[in-house]
Amino acid sequence: METDWLWGLIGGGIIGLGGAVYLLGNGRIMGASGIVGGLVDGLADGSDRKIALERLMFLAGVVLLPLLLQRFSSTQASTHMTDNVILIVSAGLLVGIGTRIANGCTSGHGVCGISRLSLRGLIATVFYILAGGLTLAIFRHGLGLI
């Protein structure tokens, strides 16, 4: 039985729950790019260690929870990710530049911004989706890379 949609639904619910807990727990918006950027900036200038530790724990949870779930799950996760390293690095850099330009990523704008009825979050999310669709069309159908 195909259950990809169910895992997507569960994952989306966990992200939403995480965003709510993060906001209710410390009053800040959960955005992965902001957390990573703040961690890098904070470590560089030696600012608040408590916030840096909180950010490190958040990132550890993002990495470790899927590993734990996969370890104790009977289903194996599949991916359609390319093995082209240059394409992966280029995509990562473009995502990083895009999140800096948009002042946030899909988790910050899409999950937390839209749930707070933020116009900026809604507009950013629309452009993320359009850019993703356009990128997929170009790289899959135009260039045949993915």
N, CA, C and O atoms as CSV, one atom per row, in Angstrom:
chain,resi,resn,atom,element,x,y,z
A,1,MET,N,N,0.833,-1.188,0.000
A,1,MET,CA,C,0.000,0.000,0.000
A,1,MET,C,C,0.875,1.249,0.000
A,1,MET,O,O,1.823,1.351,0.779
A,2,GLU,N,N,0.551,2.200,-0.880
A,2,GLU,CA,C,1.307,3.434,-0.989
A,2,GLU,C,C,0.955,4.367,0.179
A,2,GLU,O,O,-0.207,4.730,0.357
A,3,THR,N,N,1.954,4.748,0.966
A,3,THR,CA,C,1.688,5.593,2.140
A,3,THR,C,C,2.487,6.877,2.133
A,3,THR,O,O,2.608,7.514,3.179
A,4,ASP,N,N,3.043,7.290,0.994
A,4,ASP,CA,C,3.831,8.521,0.959
A,4,ASP,C,C,3.024,9.724,1.442
A,4,ASP,O,O,3.544,10.566,2.175
A,5,TRP,N,N,1.765,9.809,1.039
A,5,TRP,CA,C,0.944,10.948,1.434
A,5,TRP,C,C,0.752,10.976,2.949
A,5,TRP,O,O,0.695,12.046,3.555
A,6,LEU,N,N,0.654,9.788,3.555
A,6,LEU,CA,C,0.465,9.729,5.006
A,6,LEU,C,C,1.708,10.237,5.733
A,6,LEU,O,O,1.600,10.975,6.712
A,7,TRP,N,N,2.891,9.838,5.250
A,7,TRP,CA,C,4.124,10.320,5.878
A,7,TRP,C,C,4.276,11.825,5.694
A,7,TRP,O,O,4.755,12.519,6.591
A,8,GLY,N,N,3.869,12.326,4.534
A,8,GLY,CA,C,3.888,13.777,4.314
A,8,GLY,C,C,2.960,14.502,5.265
A,8,GLY,O,O,3.303,15.555,5.804
A,9,LEU,N,N,1.771,13.929,5.470
A,9,LEU,CA,C,0.806,14.516,6.395
A,9,LEU,C,C,1.335,14.504,7.828
A,9,LEU,O,O,1.220,15.494,8.551
A,10,ILE,N,N,1.910,13.388,8.225
A,10,ILE,CA,C,2.473,13.291,9.581
A,10,ILE,C,C,3.645,14.257,9.741
A,10,ILE,O,O,3.750,14.948,10.755
A,11,GLY,N,N,4.521,14.304,8.744
A,11,GLY,CA,C,5.663,15.220,8.806
A,11,GLY,C,C,5.225,16.671,8.856
A,11,GLY,O,O,5.778,17.459,9.625
A,12,GLY,N,N,4.237,17.037,8.045
A,12,GLY,CA,C,3.723,18.405,8.076
A,12,GLY,C,C,3.119,18.749,9.421
A,12,GLY,O,O,3.300,19.857,9.927
A,13,GLY,N,N,2.396,17.793,10.002
A,13,GLY,CA,C,1.816,18.019,11.323
A,13,GLY,C,C,2.883,18.206,12.383
A,13,GLY,O,O,2.737,19.042,13.274
A,14,ILE,N,N,3.963,17.429,12.291
A,14,ILE,CA,C,5.053,17.556,13.266
A,14,ILE,C,C,5.751,18.912,13.113
A,14,ILE,O,O,6.112,19.542,14.107
A,15,ILE,N,N,5.939,19.357,11.866
A,15,ILE,CA,C,6.554,20.678,11.653
A,15,ILE,C,C,5.659,21.775,12.230
A,15,ILE,O,O,6.143,22.689,12.897
A,16,GLY,N,N,4.356,21.681,11.972
A,16,GLY,CA,C,3.431,22.671,12.525
A,16,GLY,C,C,3.424,22.665,14.039
A,16,GLY,O,O,3.420,23.721,14.672
A,17,LEU,N,N,3.422,21.470,14.622
A,17,LEU,CA,C,3.466,21.355,16.079
A,17,LEU,C,C,4.765,21.938,16.636
A,17,LEU,O,O,4.764,22.635,17.651
A,18,GLY,N,N,5.877,21.637,15.949
A,18,GLY,CA,C,7.167,22.179,16.374
A,18,GLY,C,C,7.181,23.702,16.331
A,18,GLY,O,O,7.718,24.351,17.229
A,19,GLY,N,N,6.586,24.270,15.276
A,19,GLY,CA,C,6.520,25.728,15.162
A,19,GLY,C,C,5.693,26.333,16.280
A,19,GLY,O,O,6.049,27.376,16.829
A,20,ALA,N,N,4.575,25.673,16.621
A,20,ALA,CA,C,3.716,26.179,17.698
A,20,ALA,C,C,4.432,26.094,19.042
A,20,ALA,O,O,4.375,27.032,19.836
A,21,VAL,N,N,5.099,24.982,19.297
A,21,VAL,CA,C,5.823,24.818,20.564
A,21,VAL,C,C,6.955,25.836,20.660
A,21,VAL,O,O,7.187,26.420,21.719
A,22,TYR,N,N,7.654,26.043,19.554
A,22,TYR,CA,C,8.764,27.003,19.537
A,22,TYR,C,C,8.251,28.414,19.819
A,22,TYR,O,O,8.862,29.157,20.587
A,23,LEU,N,N,7.131,28.782,19.201
A,23,LEU,CA,C,6.562,30.114,19.414
A,23,LEU,C,C,6.025,30.269,20.827
A,23,LEU,O,O,6.275,31.283,21.480
A,24,LEU,N,N,5.288,29.269,21.307
A,24,LEU,CA,C,4.725,29.357,22.649
A,24,LEU,C,C,5.810,29.251,23.722
A,24,LEU,O,O,5.690,29.846,24.793
A,25,GLY,N,N,6.859,28.497,23.432
A,25,GLY,CA,C,7.910,28.268,24.422
A,25,GLY,C,C,8.831,29.446,24.630
A,25,GLY,O,O,9.236,29.725,25.759
A,26,ASN,N,N,9.171,30.146,23.551
A,26,ASN,CA,C,10.126,31.245,23.729
A,26,ASN,C,C,9.743,32.518,22.982
A,26,ASN,O,O,10.497,33.490,22.987
A,27,GLY,N,N,8.585,32.517,22.346
A,27,GLY,CA,C,8.093,33.741,21.715
A,27,GLY,C,C,8.757,34.094,20.398
A,27,GLY,O,O,8.613,35.218,19.918
A,28,ARG,N,N,9.477,33.163,19.810
A,28,ARG,CA,C,10.143,33.440,18.535
A,28,ARG,C,C,9.568,32.557,17.442
A,28,ARG,O,O,9.075,31.459,17.700
A,29,ILE,N,N,9.641,33.059,16.212
A,29,ILE,CA,C,9.162,32.324,15.050
A,29,ILE,C,C,10.187,31.262,14.677
A,29,ILE,O,O,11.388,31.528,14.630
A,30,MET,N,N,9.696,30.053,14.413
A,30,MET,CA,C,10.580,28.963,14.010
A,30,MET,C,C,10.826,29.048,12.506
A,30,MET,O,O,9.907,28.872,11.705
A,31,GLY,N,N,12.037,29.311,12.144
A,31,GLY,CA,C,12.448,29.295,10.748
A,31,GLY,C,C,13.825,28.669,10.681
A,31,GLY,O,O,14.757,29.158,11.320
A,32,ALA,N,N,13.970,27.607,9.928
A,32,ALA,CA,C,15.241,26.883,9.911
A,32,ALA,C,C,16.393,27.765,9.446
A,32,ALA,O,O,17.482,27.719,10.018
A,33,SER,N,N,16.156,28.568,8.412
A,33,SER,CA,C,17.254,29.409,7.910
A,33,SER,C,C,17.651,30.462,8.948
A,33,SER,O,O,18.834,30.770,9.097
A,34,GLY,N,N,16.679,31.009,9.656
A,34,GLY,CA,C,16.995,31.985,10.696
A,34,GLY,C,C,17.744,31.353,11.852
A,34,GLY,O,O,18.636,31.968,12.437
A,35,ILE,N,N,17.378,30.118,12.181
A,35,ILE,CA,C,18.055,29.417,13.271
A,35,ILE,C,C,19.497,29.106,12.888
A,35,ILE,O,O,20.413,29.307,13.685
A,36,VAL,N,N,19.697,28.615,11.669
A,36,VAL,CA,C,21.062,28.318,11.218
A,36,VAL,C,C,21.864,29.610,11.082
A,36,VAL,O,O,23.007,29.682,11.533
A,37,GLY,N,N,21.264,30.635,10.458
A,37,GLY,CA,C,21.965,31.904,10.289
A,37,GLY,C,C,22.307,32.551,11.626
A,37,GLY,O,O,23.403,33.083,11.804
A,38,GLY,N,N,21.363,32.502,12.563
A,38,GLY,CA,C,21.609,33.073,13.882
A,38,GLY,C,C,22.679,32.305,14.638
A,38,GLY,O,O,23.449,32.885,15.404
A,39,LEU,N,N,22.722,31.004,14.419
A,39,LEU,CA,C,23.754,30.189,15.066
A,39,LEU,C,C,25.130,30.547,14.524
A,39,LEU,O,O,26.081,30.702,15.290
A,40,VAL,N,N,25.240,30.677,13.217
A,40,VAL,CA,C,26.526,31.035,12.607
A,40,VAL,C,C,26.942,32.437,13.044
A,40,VAL,O,O,28.091,32.654,13.429
A,41,ASP,N,N,26.018,33.379,12.985
A,41,ASP,CA,C,26.334,34.748,13.404
A,41,ASP,C,C,26.654,34.809,14.899
A,41,ASP,O,O,27.573,35.514,15.316
A,42,GLY,N,N,25.885,34.062,15.702
A,42,GLY,CA,C,26.084,34.072,17.148
A,42,GLY,C,C,27.405,33.460,17.556
A,42,GLY,O,O,28.062,33.951,18.473
A,43,LEU,N,N,27.802,32.385,16.880
A,43,LEU,CA,C,29.085,31.766,17.194
A,43,LEU,C,C,30.232,32.664,16.765
A,43,LEU,O,O,31.291,32.676,17.393
A,44,ALA,N,N,30.020,33.414,15.694
A,44,ALA,CA,C,31.082,34.283,15.200
A,44,ALA,C,C,31.324,35.457,16.141
A,44,ALA,O,O,32.469,35.851,16.364
A,45,ASP,N,N,30.243,36.021,16.696
A,45,ASP,CA,C,30.446,37.183,17.559
A,45,ASP,C,C,30.387,36.841,19.051
A,45,ASP,O,O,30.483,37.735,19.892
A,46,GLY,N,N,30.231,35.558,19.384
A,46,GLY,CA,C,30.260,35.138,20.780
A,46,GLY,C,C,29.080,35.608,21.608
A,46,GLY,O,O,29.215,35.816,22.814
A,47,SER,N,N,27.924,35.778,20.980
A,47,SER,CA,C,26.748,36.251,21.716
A,47,SER,C,C,26.143,35.137,22.571
A,47,SER,O,O,26.791,34.116,22.801
A,48,ASP,N,N,24.945,35.318,23.029
A,48,ASP,CA,C,24.279,34.506,24.036
A,48,ASP,C,C,24.437,32.987,23.816
A,48,ASP,O,O,23.988,32.445,22.806
A,49,ARG,N,N,25.081,32.320,24.779
A,49,ARG,CA,C,25.317,30.871,24.675
A,49,ARG,C,C,24.020,30.075,24.832
A,49,ARG,O,O,23.874,29.005,24.240
A,50,LYS,N,N,23.089,30.585,25.618
A,50,LYS,CA,C,21.825,29.877,25.829
A,50,LYS,C,C,21.041,29.778,24.523
A,50,LYS,O,O,20.486,28.727,24.205
A,51,ILE,N,N,20.999,30.865,23.778
A,51,ILE,CA,C,20.293,30.848,22.493
A,51,ILE,C,C,21.030,29.958,21.499
A,51,ILE,O,O,20.401,29.237,20.724
A,52,ALA,N,N,22.364,30.007,21.518
A,52,ALA,CA,C,23.143,29.151,20.622
A,52,ALA,C,C,22.885,27.679,20.941
A,52,ALA,O,O,22.751,26.863,20.028
A,53,LEU,N,N,22.815,27.333,22.226
A,53,LEU,CA,C,22.542,25.947,22.619
A,53,LEU,C,C,21.140,25.531,22.168
A,53,LEU,O,O,20.940,24.415,21.688
A,54,GLU,N,N,20.180,26.431,22.326
A,54,GLU,CA,C,18.812,26.151,21.879
A,54,GLU,C,C,18.787,25.880,20.385
A,54,GLU,O,O,18.112,24.957,19.929
A,55,ARG,N,N,19.510,26.669,19.632
A,55,ARG,CA,C,19.558,26.478,18.171
A,55,ARG,C,C,20.248,25.164,17.808
A,55,ARG,O,O,19.808,24.463,16.897
A,56,LEU,N,N,21.320,24.832,18.514
A,56,LEU,CA,C,22.001,23.562,18.260
A,56,LEU,C,C,21.078,22.383,18.563
A,56,LEU,O,O,21.052,21.403,17.819
A,57,MET,N,N,20.329,22.480,19.649
A,57,MET,CA,C,19.400,21.395,20.003
A,57,MET,C,C,18.291,21.269,18.960
A,57,MET,O,O,17.874,20.158,18.632
A,58,PHE,N,N,17.814,22.392,18.439
A,58,PHE,CA,C,16.796,22.356,17.385
A,58,PHE,C,C,17.340,21.625,16.163
A,58,PHE,O,O,16.678,20.741,15.620
A,59,LEU,N,N,18.546,21.994,15.729
A,59,LEU,CA,C,19.130,21.362,14.547
A,59,LEU,C,C,19.426,19.884,14.790
A,59,LEU,O,O,19.258,19.061,13.890
A,60,ALA,N,N,19.861,19.548,15.994
A,60,ALA,CA,C,20.092,18.130,16.322
A,60,ALA,C,C,18.783,17.353,16.225
A,60,ALA,O,O,18.765,16.225,15.732
A,61,GLY,N,N,17.691,17.952,16.692
A,61,GLY,CA,C,16.396,17.291,16.588
A,61,GLY,C,C,15.959,17.102,15.151
A,61,GLY,O,O,15.383,16.072,14.800
A,62,VAL,N,N,16.234,18.100,14.313
A,62,VAL,CA,C,15.865,18.006,12.895
A,62,VAL,C,C,16.605,16.852,12.225
A,62,VAL,O,O,16.052,16.180,11.355
A,63,VAL,N,N,17.842,16.623,12.626
A,63,VAL,CA,C,18.636,15.553,12.016
A,63,VAL,C,C,18.339,14.206,12.668
A,63,VAL,O,O,18.177,13.202,11.975
A,64,LEU,N,N,18.268,14.180,13.995
A,64,LEU,CA,C,18.181,12.900,14.706
A,64,LEU,C,C,16.791,12.273,14.699
A,64,LEU,O,O,16.677,11.049,14.637
A,65,LEU,N,N,15.743,13.070,14.759
A,65,LEU,CA,C,14.399,12.491,14.812
A,65,LEU,C,C,14.075,11.640,13.584
A,65,LEU,O,O,13.582,10.524,13.750
A,66,PRO,N,N,14.325,12.108,12.371
A,66,PRO,CA,C,14.064,11.225,11.227
A,66,PRO,C,C,14.905,9.950,11.254
A,66,PRO,O,O,14.436,8.883,10.858
A,67,LEU,N,N,16.152,10.063,11.722
A,67,LEU,CA,C,16.990,8.866,11.820
A,67,LEU,C,C,16.398,7.866,12.816
A,67,LEU,O,O,16.378,6.663,12.557
A,68,LEU,N,N,15.918,8.369,13.948
A,68,LEU,CA,C,15.295,7.487,14.945
A,68,LEU,C,C,14.012,6.862,14.404
A,68,LEU,O,O,13.773,5.667,14.579
A,69,LEU,N,N,13.194,7.674,13.749
A,69,LEU,CA,C,11.941,7.146,13.203
A,69,LEU,C,C,12.200,6.078,12.148
A,69,LEU,O,O,11.501,5.066,12.090
A,70,GLN,N,N,13.204,6.311,11.317
A,70,GLN,CA,C,13.510,5.330,10.288
A,70,GLN,C,C,14.070,4.055,10.908
A,70,GLN,O,O,13.807,2.955,10.423
A,71,ARG,N,N,14.829,4.203,11.963
A,71,ARG,CA,C,15.428,3.034,12.634
A,71,ARG,C,C,14.355,2.111,13.208
A,71,ARG,O,O,14.493,0.890,13.145
A,72,PHE,N,N,13.294,2.681,13.763
A,72,PHE,CA,C,12.267,1.881,14.409
A,72,PHE,C,C,11.029,1.685,13.543
A,72,PHE,O,O,10.030,1.138,14.010
A,73,SER,N,N,11.081,2.118,12.300
A,73,SER,CA,C,9.954,1.947,11.392
A,73,SER,C,C,10.200,0.761,10.469
A,73,SER,O,O,11.341,0.456,10.122
A,74,SER,N,N,9.137,0.108,10.083
A,74,SER,CA,C,9.289,-1.030,9.163
A,74,SER,C,C,9.367,-0.569,7.713
A,74,SER,O,O,9.811,-1.328,6.851
A,75,THR,N,N,8.942,0.661,7.427
A,75,THR,CA,C,9.009,1.174,6.060
A,75,THR,C,C,10.329,1.889,5.830
A,75,THR,O,O,10.872,2.522,6.736
A,76,GLN,N,N,10.826,1.784,4.643
A,76,GLN,CA,C,12.055,2.449,4.274
A,76,GLN,C,C,11.725,3.692,3.463
A,76,GLN,O,O,10.927,3.646,2.527
A,77,ALA,N,N,12.344,4.790,3.832
A,77,ALA,CA,C,12.114,6.043,3.109
A,77,ALA,C,C,12.809,5.973,1.757
A,77,ALA,O,O,13.937,5.493,1.645
A,78,SER,N,N,12.129,6.450,0.754
A,78,SER,CA,C,12.747,6.513,-0.564
A,78,SER,C,C,12.863,7.975,-0.969
A,78,SER,O,O,12.105,8.829,-0.508
A,79,THR,N,N,13.809,8.238,-1.822
A,79,THR,CA,C,14.009,9.608,-2.279
A,79,THR,C,C,14.273,9.597,-3.775
A,79,THR,O,O,14.717,8.595,-4.334
A,80,HIS,N,N,14.002,10.695,-4.398
A,80,HIS,CA,C,14.279,10.839,-5.824
A,80,HIS,C,C,15.429,11.820,-6.030
A,80,HIS,O,O,15.583,12.401,-7.104
A,81,MET,N,N,16.233,11.993,-4.983
A,81,MET,CA,C,17.324,12.956,-5.037
A,81,MET,C,C,18.398,12.486,-6.006
A,81,MET,O,O,18.717,11.300,-6.082
A,82,THR,N,N,18.937,13.428,-6.730
A,82,THR,CA,C,19.993,13.122,-7.681
A,82,THR,C,C,21.301,12.803,-6.956
A,82,THR,O,O,21.485,13.206,-5.807
A,83,ASP,N,N,22.201,12.088,-7.613
A,83,ASP,CA,C,23.518,11.837,-7.034
A,83,ASP,C,C,24.573,12.759,-7.648
A,83,ASP,O,O,25.770,12.561,-7.445
A,84,ASN,N,N,24.126,13.759,-8.394
A,84,ASN,CA,C,25.015,14.746,-8.993
A,84,ASN,C,C,25.421,15.763,-7.918
A,84,ASN,O,O,24.631,16.631,-7.548
A,85,VAL,N,N,26.667,15.648,-7.417
A,85,VAL,CA,C,27.129,16.474,-6.300
A,85,VAL,C,C,27.138,17.956,-6.667
A,85,VAL,O,O,26.769,18.796,-5.845
A,86,ILE,N,N,27.546,18.281,-7.865
A,86,ILE,CA,C,27.584,19.692,-8.285
A,86,ILE,C,C,26.184,20.284,-8.275
A,86,ILE,O,O,25.986,21.427,-7.862
A,87,LEU,N,N,25.227,19.509,-8.727
A,87,LEU,CA,C,23.843,19.985,-8.730
A,87,LEU,C,C,23.323,20.157,-7.306
A,87,LEU,O,O,22.615,21.123,-7.020
A,88,ILE,N,N,23.666,19.231,-6.409
A,88,ILE,CA,C,23.217,19.327,-5.016
A,88,ILE,C,C,23.827,20.553,-4.337
A,88,ILE,O,O,23.119,21.292,-3.653
A,89,VAL,N,N,25.118,20.775,-4.513
A,89,VAL,CA,C,25.785,21.930,-3.896
A,89,VAL,C,C,25.237,23.228,-4.482
A,89,VAL,O,O,24.988,24.185,-3.749
A,90,SER,N,N,25.051,23.263,-5.791
A,90,SER,CA,C,24.497,24.467,-6.429
A,90,SER,C,C,23.101,24.759,-5.908
A,90,SER,O,O,22.766,25.908,-5.621
A,91,ALA,N,N,22.292,23.723,-5.788
A,91,ALA,CA,C,20.928,23.908,-5.285
A,91,ALA,C,C,20.944,24.416,-3.852
A,91,ALA,O,O,20.165,25.301,-3.497
A,92,GLY,N,N,21.828,23.862,-3.024
A,92,GLY,CA,C,21.927,24.313,-1.639
A,92,GLY,C,C,22.340,25.771,-1.537
A,92,GLY,O,O,21.797,26.522,-0.726
A,93,LEU,N,N,23.299,26.168,-2.357
A,93,LEU,CA,C,23.725,27.569,-2.348
A,93,LEU,C,C,22.604,28.490,-2.816
A,93,LEU,O,O,22.403,29.559,-2.241
A,94,LEU,N,N,21.879,28.089,-3.845
A,94,LEU,CA,C,20.781,28.922,-4.336
A,94,LEU,C,C,19.663,29.035,-3.300
A,94,LEU,O,O,19.064,30.099,-3.145
A,95,VAL,N,N,19.384,27.953,-2.599
A,95,VAL,CA,C,18.369,28.003,-1.533
A,95,VAL,C,C,18.829,28.943,-0.422
A,95,VAL,O,O,18.041,29.736,0.093
A,96,GLY,N,N,20.109,28.852,-0.055
A,96,GLY,CA,C,20.642,29.733,0.980
A,96,GLY,C,C,20.574,31.199,0.576
A,96,GLY,O,O,20.195,32.051,1.379
A,97,ILE,N,N,20.938,31.490,-0.654
A,97,ILE,CA,C,20.865,32.877,-1.139
A,97,ILE,C,C,19.411,33.342,-1.173
A,97,ILE,O,O,19.104,34.469,-0.784
A,98,GLY,N,N,18.520,32.470,-1.640
A,98,GLY,CA,C,17.105,32.828,-1.710
A,98,GLY,C,C,16.499,33.101,-0.347
A,98,GLY,O,O,15.699,34.024,-0.195
A,99,THR,N,N,16.872,32.309,0.642
A,99,THR,CA,C,16.323,32.539,1.981
A,99,THR,C,C,16.867,33.822,2.590
A,99,THR,O,O,16.162,34.499,3.339
A,100,ARG,N,N,18.103,34.160,2.281
A,100,ARG,CA,C,18.656,35.439,2.762
A,100,ARG,C,C,17.927,36.607,2.111
A,100,ARG,O,O,17.582,37.580,2.782
A,101,ILE,N,N,17.689,36.510,0.790
A,101,ILE,CA,C,16.999,37.590,0.084
A,101,ILE,C,C,15.567,37.738,0.607
A,101,ILE,O,O,15.082,38.855,0.789
A,102,ALA,N,N,14.891,36.602,0.848
A,102,ALA,CA,C,13.492,36.633,1.304
A,102,ALA,C,C,13.367,36.814,2.801
A,102,ALA,O,O,12.258,36.886,3.331
A,103,ASN,N,N,14.505,36.888,3.493
A,103,ASN,CA,C,14.502,37.046,4.949
A,103,ASN,C,C,13.753,35.904,5.643
A,103,ASN,O,O,13.020,36.119,6.609
A,104,GLY,N,N,13.953,34.689,5.129
A,104,GLY,CA,C,13.339,33.528,5.756
A,104,GLY,C,C,13.143,32.408,4.753
A,104,GLY,O,O,13.290,32.599,3.546
A,105,CYS,N,N,12.809,31.236,5.273
A,105,CYS,CA,C,12.648,30.063,4.420
A,105,CYS,C,C,11.192,29.588,4.460
A,105,CYS,O,O,10.317,30.259,5.007
A,106,THR,N,N,10.957,28.416,3.867
A,106,THR,CA,C,9.588,27.905,3.799
A,106,THR,C,C,9.010,27.610,5.172
A,106,THR,O,O,7.810,27.784,5.384
A,107,SER,N,N,9.837,27.168,6.105
A,107,SER,CA,C,9.284,26.882,7.432
A,107,SER,C,C,8.905,28.175,8.145
A,107,SER,O,O,7.876,28.231,8.817
A,108,GLY,N,N,9.712,29.198,8.008
A,108,GLY,CA,C,9.396,30.455,8.664
A,108,GLY,C,C,8.218,31.166,8.020
A,108,GLY,O,O,7.268,31.552,8.701
A,109,HIS,N,N,8.283,31.340,6.692
A,109,HIS,CA,C,7.213,32.039,5.994
A,109,HIS,C,C,5.997,31.143,5.778
A,109,HIS,O,O,4.864,31.546,6.039
A,110,GLY,N,N,6.245,29.917,5.295
A,110,GLY,CA,C,5.132,29.046,4.918
A,110,GLY,C,C,4.357,28.502,6.096
A,110,GLY,O,O,3.127,28.562,6.104
A,111,VAL,N,N,5.034,27.981,7.075
A,111,VAL,CA,C,4.349,27.357,8.208
A,111,VAL,C,C,3.957,28.407,9.242
A,111,VAL,O,O,2.786,28.533,9.600
A,112,CYS,N,N,4.933,29.148,9.710
A,112,CYS,CA,C,4.658,30.093,10.790
A,112,CYS,C,C,4.039,31.390,10.274
A,112,CYS,O,O,3.139,31.936,10.912
A,113,GLY,N,N,4.508,31.894,9.127
A,113,GLY,CA,C,3.992,33.150,8.611
A,113,GLY,C,C,2.533,33.063,8.197
A,113,GLY,O,O,1.727,33.910,8.582
A,114,ILE,N,N,2.187,32.050,7.418
A,114,ILE,CA,C,0.796,31.912,6.966
A,114,ILE,C,C,-0.123,31.630,8.140
A,114,ILE,O,O,-1.239,32.148,8.188
A,115,SER,N,N,0.326,30.817,9.089
A,115,SER,CA,C,-0.538,30.524,10.241
A,115,SER,C,C,-0.795,31.769,11.089
A,115,SER,O,O,-1.786,31.829,11.816
A,116,ARG,N,N,0.096,32.767,11.001
A,116,ARG,CA,C,-0.120,34.030,11.716
A,116,ARG,C,C,-0.777,35.074,10.821
A,116,ARG,O,O,-0.876,36.242,11.195
A,117,LEU,N,N,-1.228,34.653,9.633
A,117,LEU,CA,C,-1.885,35.534,8.652
A,117,LEU,C,C,-0.975,36.672,8.219
A,117,LEU,O,O,-1.432,37.798,8.023
A,118,SER,N,N,0.301,36.380,8.069
A,118,SER,CA,C,1.275,37.371,7.642
A,118,SER,C,C,1.232,37.505,6.118
A,118,SER,O,O,1.406,36.520,5.401
A,119,LEU,N,N,1.000,38.725,5.626
A,119,LEU,CA,C,0.972,38.964,4.181
A,119,LEU,C,C,2.338,38.678,3.574
A,119,LEU,O,O,2.434,38.097,2.493
A,120,ARG,N,N,3.401,39.091,4.275
A,120,ARG,CA,C,4.759,38.837,3.793
A,120,ARG,C,C,5.030,37.339,3.677
A,120,ARG,O,O,5.644,36.889,2.709
A,121,GLY,N,N,4.567,36.559,4.677
A,121,GLY,CA,C,4.730,35.110,4.629
A,121,GLY,C,C,3.969,34.490,3.472
A,121,GLY,O,O,4.472,33.582,2.810
A,122,LEU,N,N,2.761,34.976,3.225
A,122,LEU,CA,C,1.954,34.458,2.117
A,122,LEU,C,C,2.613,34.758,0.778
A,122,LEU,O,O,2.712,33.878,-0.078
A,123,ILE,N,N,3.063,35.990,0.592
A,123,ILE,CA,C,3.703,36.363,-0.680
A,123,ILE,C,C,4.995,35.569,-0.883
A,123,ILE,O,O,5.250,35.066,-1.978
A,124,ALA,N,N,5.803,35.456,0.163
A,124,ALA,CA,C,7.045,34.688,0.046
A,124,ALA,C,C,6.754,33.236,-0.303
A,124,ALA,O,O,7.450,32.650,-1.132
A,125,THR,N,N,5.739,32.649,0.315
A,125,THR,CA,C,5.413,31.248,0.042
A,125,THR,C,C,4.936,31.062,-1.396
A,125,THR,O,O,5.300,30.081,-2.045
A,126,VAL,N,N,4.136,31.982,-1.894
A,126,VAL,CA,C,3.692,31.899,-3.290
A,126,VAL,C,C,4.895,31.931,-4.231
A,126,VAL,O,O,4.957,31.164,-5.192
A,127,PHE,N,N,5.846,32.819,-3.953
A,127,PHE,CA,C,7.026,32.890,-4.808
A,127,PHE,C,C,7.908,31.655,-4.649
A,127,PHE,O,O,8.518,31.216,-5.624
A,128,TYR,N,N,7.993,31.083,-3.446
A,128,TYR,CA,C,8.749,29.835,-3.272
A,128,TYR,C,C,8.158,28.730,-4.128
A,128,TYR,O,O,8.881,28.000,-4.806
A,129,ILE,N,N,6.838,28.612,-4.091
A,129,ILE,CA,C,6.184,27.548,-4.848
A,129,ILE,C,C,6.366,27.769,-6.345
A,129,ILE,O,O,6.670,26.828,-7.078
A,130,LEU,N,N,6.183,28.997,-6.802
A,130,LEU,CA,C,6.381,29.296,-8.223
A,130,LEU,C,C,7.826,29.027,-8.650
A,130,LEU,O,O,8.060,28.440,-9.706
A,131,ALA,N,N,8.785,29.450,-7.842
A,131,ALA,CA,C,10.193,29.228,-8.172
A,131,ALA,C,C,10.513,27.739,-8.185
A,131,ALA,O,O,11.257,27.275,-9.049
A,132,GLY,N,N,9.961,26.984,-7.240
A,132,GLY,CA,C,10.192,25.535,-7.220
A,132,GLY,C,C,9.611,24.851,-8.447
A,132,GLY,O,O,10.254,23.987,-9.044
A,133,GLY,N,N,8.399,25.235,-8.824
A,133,GLY,CA,C,7.781,24.655,-10.018
A,133,GLY,C,C,8.549,25.005,-11.275
A,133,GLY,O,O,8.746,24.153,-12.142
A,134,LEU,N,N,8.980,26.239,-11.382
A,134,LEU,CA,C,9.748,26.671,-12.545
A,134,LEU,C,C,11.098,25.954,-12.609
A,134,LEU,O,O,11.528,25.511,-13.675
A,135,THR,N,N,11.755,25.848,-11.460
A,135,THR,CA,C,13.041,25.155,-11.407
A,135,THR,C,C,12.888,23.693,-11.805
A,135,THR,O,O,13.700,23.169,-12.568
A,136,LEU,N,N,11.858,23.033,-11.297
A,136,LEU,CA,C,11.613,21.634,-11.655
A,136,LEU,C,C,11.357,21.497,-13.147
A,136,LEU,O,O,11.891,20.590,-13.786
A,137,ALA,N,N,10.549,22.385,-13.707
A,137,ALA,CA,C,10.253,22.307,-15.140
A,137,ALA,C,C,11.515,22.479,-15.974
A,137,ALA,O,O,11.722,21.762,-16.953
A,138,ILE,N,N,12.354,23.426,-15.587
A,138,ILE,CA,C,13.582,23.682,-16.355
A,138,ILE,C,C,14.561,22.517,-16.230
A,138,ILE,O,O,15.080,22.023,-17.231
A,139,PHE,N,N,14.810,22.080,-14.982
A,139,PHE,CA,C,15.831,21.058,-14.778
A,139,PHE,C,C,15.376,19.662,-15.203
A,139,PHE,O,O,16.198,18.856,-15.638
A,140,ARG,N,N,14.088,19.366,-15.085
A,140,ARG,CA,C,13.613,18.044,-15.479
A,140,ARG,C,C,13.278,17.993,-16.965
A,140,ARG,O,O,13.759,17.120,-17.687
A,141,HIS,N,N,12.468,18.913,-17.406
A,141,HIS,CA,C,11.970,18.831,-18.780
A,141,HIS,C,C,12.836,19.597,-19.775
A,141,HIS,O,O,12.943,19.207,-20.938
A,142,GLY,N,N,13.452,20.683,-19.319
A,142,GLY,CA,C,14.277,21.473,-20.233
A,142,GLY,C,C,15.691,20.936,-20.368
A,142,GLY,O,O,16.201,20.793,-21.479
A,143,LEU,N,N,16.327,20.639,-19.240
A,143,LEU,CA,C,17.720,20.206,-19.251
A,143,LEU,C,C,17.896,18.705,-19.025
A,143,LEU,O,O,18.962,18.159,-19.307
A,144,GLY,N,N,16.869,18.041,-18.524
A,144,GLY,CA,C,16.947,16.588,-18.292
A,144,GLY,C,C,17.915,16.194,-17.195
A,144,GLY,O,O,18.424,15.074,-17.197
A,145,LEU,N,N,18.185,17.106,-16.240
A,145,LEU,CA,C,19.147,16.808,-15.172
A,145,LEU,C,C,18.533,16.037,-14.008
A,145,LEU,O,O,19.235,15.310,-13.305
A,146,ILE,N,N,17.240,16.191,-13.805
A,146,ILE,CA,C,16.604,15.466,-12.701
A,146,ILE,C,C,15.375,14.733,-13.191
A,146,ILE,O,O,14.701,14.064,-12.408
